[in-house]
Amino acid sequence: MKVYFKTFGCRTNQFDTQIMMRHLGEYQVSDDELQSDVIVVNSCTVTNGADSSVRHYINNIKSKNPNAKVILAGCGAHLKGKELLKESKVFGVLGHSEKANIASLLKQNKPFYEIGNLKHIDTTIIEDFIGKSRAFVKIQEGCDFACSYCIIPTVRGKARSYPENIILKQIETLASNGFGEFILTGTNVGSYGKEVGSSIAKLLKKMSLIRGVRRIRIGSLEPIQVDSELIELLDEPWMSRHLHIAIQHTNDNMLKVMNRRNRYKSDFDLLWSIAEKGYALGTDFIVGHPGESEEFWQDALLGVQRLPLTHIHAFTYSKRDNTPSATMKQQVRGDIAKARHAQLVELIRTKNFEFRKKHNTNLQILIEQSKDGCFEGLDQYFNRIKVTSQINLHGNWITIPQAEVTNERTYAIF
């Protein structure tokens, strides 16, 4: 029986898909959704729009491949699973804690709803990442924050850390199978270890000692989670020269409305202290959240201009039912939010161009994609580089002494 996986959303979902693939047993992973017997939809539910995208995909695939069994997994299973099962849109619903049981669940002849619980921690060791050059390593699950716009703690549960020995075994296994770059992922990565007296910095030190580990990236951190112990590691050669620190906004009034724990002044000091070490810096930013007046937006834009940001995940606010933000007044019109989003993205694009011009030498690149003698990969600053070579570089690490930088991208010849 052939099983096709459709993954929506974040890196955590990508890792969860690999866990399900690992536990398929006698079933075969397929890369053709139209010729598959089972379609597993690993869903995202971060916004109402994400739910709509998942529902649209399910309706579409059922019309194209009506004989396939559709299984709903992921965060959407916990909010929309019963509804979709009742409507006969899906054959089965599989919760986060049931990923390792996927083979036995697929054998069922009757529709099923196995949602499990939100206290589960996976202990599966992934041996490979299908179709990937870099490896995602999940180190924790859940979140204890209560940001007003976010539903994720409801569908992922409270913050809990994976056992350190499992994480290190995971990295040892992947490193022995040829992976050299590892991206730490989870719902709230920076909370790792808090309940067991450890920390992400302590974990990083132990990871760095594993043979074969060349570069470690941290998926995303909250500003308050970047402590002195972590700052001390930023000069280590195995640390990616890029940190993603989720500030979400640069106006303190909006940060209060969002029930965020960070404030602009401390964010400013933190980001500049890291930038002075030669780091590229990314962030998440929500535009058009309820209450974002023109005055607050102009203040926020000025705040972004003053920060050493080089990358951004900019989101136009999208209502998520069952969150405090969903009931807030002072909604921002869609066209205004869209215009603000464009302003923000263009500003960071300019900042990224200036950064790349100053950091275009001694680039350490892992080649991930190739086509007709052109190769692409990410450097240590998380910038994508296009490389021309007569040699097949796919999957290799290369060093570029100096690259050519344009407004749109960075080029090199190897």
CORWO-V650427 format. One record per residue. N is the residue number from 1. RES is the residue in one letter. D_LAST is the distance of its C-alpha to the last C-alpha in Angstrom with 2 decimals. Layout:
BEGIN
N	RES	D_LAST
N	RES	D_LAST
END
This chain:
BEGIN
1	M	43.69
2	K	40.39
3	V	39.39
4	Y	37.00
5	F	35.86
6	K	35.47
7	T	34.26
8	F	35.03
9	G	34.33
10	C	32.64
11	R	30.47
12	T	33.74
13	N	34.68
14	Q	31.40
15	F	32.27
16	D	35.84
17	T	34.76
18	Q	32.98
19	I	36.28
20	M	38.23
21	M	35.93
22	R	36.41
23	H	40.19
24	L	40.55
25	G	42.14
26	E	43.14
27	Y	41.59
28	Q	38.31
29	V	35.50
30	S	35.00
31	D	32.29
32	D	34.88
33	E	37.42
34	L	39.69
35	Q	40.12
36	S	40.62
37	D	43.96
38	V	43.20
39	I	41.19
40	V	40.58
41	V	40.00
42	N	38.61
43	S	39.86
44	C	39.40
45	T	42.46
46	V	41.24
47	T	42.83
48	N	45.37
49	G	42.56
50	A	40.70
51	D	43.92
52	S	44.23
53	S	40.75
54	V	41.58
55	R	44.98
56	H	43.55
57	Y	41.08
58	I	43.94
59	N	46.21
60	N	43.58
61	I	42.64
62	K	46.33
63	S	46.97
64	K	44.10
65	N	44.71
66	P	48.34
67	N	48.81
68	A	46.09
69	K	47.19
70	V	45.52
71	I	45.18
72	L	44.64
73	A	42.83
74	G	41.26
75	C	42.79
76	G	44.49
77	A	46.49
78	H	48.38
79	L	49.39
80	K	49.56
81	G	49.97
82	K	53.77
83	E	53.86
84	L	51.41
85	L	53.14
86	K	56.53
87	E	55.36
88	S	54.10
89	K	50.61
90	V	49.24
91	F	50.57
92	G	49.74
93	V	48.63
94	L	46.68
95	G	46.50
96	H	43.90
97	S	45.89
98	E	46.21
99	K	42.58
100	A	43.14
101	N	46.21
102	I	44.49
103	A	45.27
104	S	48.99
105	L	49.11
106	L	47.59
107	K	50.45
108	Q	53.04
109	N	54.94
110	K	56.25
111	P	54.47
112	F	53.60
113	Y	53.00
114	E	51.56
115	I	50.44
116	G	50.81
117	N	50.61
118	L	48.43
119	K	48.74
120	H	46.62
121	I	43.62
122	D	41.31
123	T	40.91
124	T	38.75
125	I	35.77
126	I	32.80
127	E	30.94
128	D	28.09
129	F	26.78
130	I	26.84
131	G	23.82
132	K	22.17
133	S	19.24
134	R	21.01
135	A	24.67
136	F	27.49
137	V	30.30
138	K	33.64
139	I	35.59
140	Q	38.56
141	E	40.53
142	G	42.81
143	C	43.55
144	D	46.57
145	F	45.89
146	A	48.03
147	C	46.12
148	S	48.41
149	Y	45.97
150	C	44.62
151	I	45.95
152	I	43.49
153	P	45.84
154	T	48.39
155	V	46.21
156	R	44.20
157	G	47.00
158	K	47.26
159	A	44.44
160	R	44.18
161	S	41.65
162	Y	40.30
163	P	41.45
164	E	39.12
165	N	39.33
166	I	38.24
167	I	35.18
168	L	34.14
169	K	34.87
170	Q	32.76
171	I	29.72
172	E	30.41
173	T	30.60
174	L	27.38
175	A	25.49
176	S	26.95
177	N	25.68
178	G	22.03
179	F	21.83
180	G	20.40
181	E	20.79
182	F	24.34
183	I	25.87
184	L	29.55
185	T	31.66
186	G	35.34
187	T	37.91
188	N	38.20
189	V	35.69
190	G	37.00
191	S	40.44
192	Y	39.29
193	G	41.82
194	K	44.48
195	E	47.18
196	V	46.59
197	G	46.16
198	S	42.40
199	S	39.52
200	I	35.89
201	A	35.11
202	K	36.95
203	L	35.11
204	L	31.68
205	K	32.67
206	K	33.64
207	M	30.54
208	S	28.32
209	L	30.16
210	I	29.20
211	R	26.93
212	G	23.55
213	V	23.64
214	R	20.47
215	R	20.97
216	I	24.14
217	R	24.74
218	I	28.28
219	G	29.07
220	S	31.66
221	L	34.27
222	E	37.51
223	P	37.98
224	I	40.98
225	Q	38.99
226	V	36.67
227	D	38.85
228	S	38.66
229	E	37.67
230	L	34.52
231	I	33.79
232	E	33.85
233	L	30.94
234	L	28.56
235	D	27.29
236	E	26.43
237	P	22.78
238	W	22.93
239	M	24.08
240	S	21.82
241	R	21.99
242	H	23.61
243	L	27.24
244	H	29.09
245	I	32.67
246	A	35.02
247	I	37.42
248	Q	38.48
249	H	40.17
250	T	40.78
251	N	44.49
252	D	46.83
253	N	49.43
254	M	47.03
255	L	45.81
256	K	49.49
257	V	50.05
258	M	47.10
259	N	48.60
260	R	45.46
261	R	45.63
262	N	43.32
263	R	44.25
264	Y	42.34
265	K	43.21
266	S	42.02
267	D	38.85
268	F	38.18
269	D	38.68
270	L	36.57
271	L	33.51
272	W	33.54
273	S	33.96
274	I	30.79
275	A	28.80
276	E	29.76
277	K	27.74
278	G	24.52
279	Y	24.65
280	A	23.92
281	L	27.11
282	G	28.01
283	T	31.47
284	D	33.77
285	F	36.21
286	I	39.16
287	V	40.36
288	G	43.84
289	H	45.50
290	P	49.31
291	G	50.71
292	E	47.72
293	S	49.77
294	E	48.43
295	E	49.29
296	F	47.38
297	W	44.35
298	Q	44.27
299	D	44.55
300	A	41.73
301	L	39.43
302	L	40.21
303	G	39.51
304	V	36.01
305	Q	35.32
306	R	36.25
307	L	33.96
308	P	30.36
309	L	29.14
310	T	25.60
311	H	25.95
312	I	29.06
313	H	30.71
314	A	33.49
315	F	36.38
316	T	39.35
317	Y	42.31
318	S	43.50
319	K	46.88
320	R	47.07
321	D	50.61
322	N	52.33
323	T	50.62
324	P	52.41
325	S	50.22
326	A	51.34
327	T	54.87
328	M	54.13
329	K	55.52
330	Q	53.92
331	Q	51.36
332	V	48.68
333	R	48.65
334	G	45.68
335	D	44.82
336	I	44.95
337	A	42.72
338	K	40.19
339	A	40.19
340	R	39.76
341	H	36.85
342	A	35.11
343	Q	35.86
344	L	34.39
345	V	31.14
346	E	30.62
347	L	31.38
348	I	28.78
349	R	26.18
350	T	26.89
351	K	26.77
352	N	23.38
353	F	22.00
354	E	23.53
355	F	22.13
356	R	18.49
357	K	18.99
358	K	20.28
359	H	17.77
360	N	14.31
361	T	13.31
362	N	12.50
363	L	11.72
364	Q	12.26
365	I	11.26
366	L	12.95
367	I	11.66
368	E	15.02
369	Q	14.94
370	S	13.56
371	K	15.00
372	D	14.54
373	G	10.82
374	C	10.38
375	F	9.98
376	E	11.79
377	G	12.84
378	L	14.88
379	D	14.23
380	Q	17.13
381	Y	18.92
382	F	19.14
383	N	17.22
384	R	15.26
385	I	11.66
386	K	10.34
387	V	6.69
388	T	6.23
389	S	5.15
390	Q	7.97
391	I	8.22
392	N	10.42
393	L	9.16
394	H	12.48
395	G	14.38
396	N	12.00
397	W	11.55
398	I	8.35
399	T	8.60
400	I	7.16
401	P	9.45
402	Q	10.21
403	A	9.98
404	E	12.24
405	V	15.29
406	T	17.84
407	N	21.04
408	E	20.00
409	R	16.49
410	T	13.30
411	Y	10.15
412	A	6.59
413	I	3.79
414	F	0.00
END
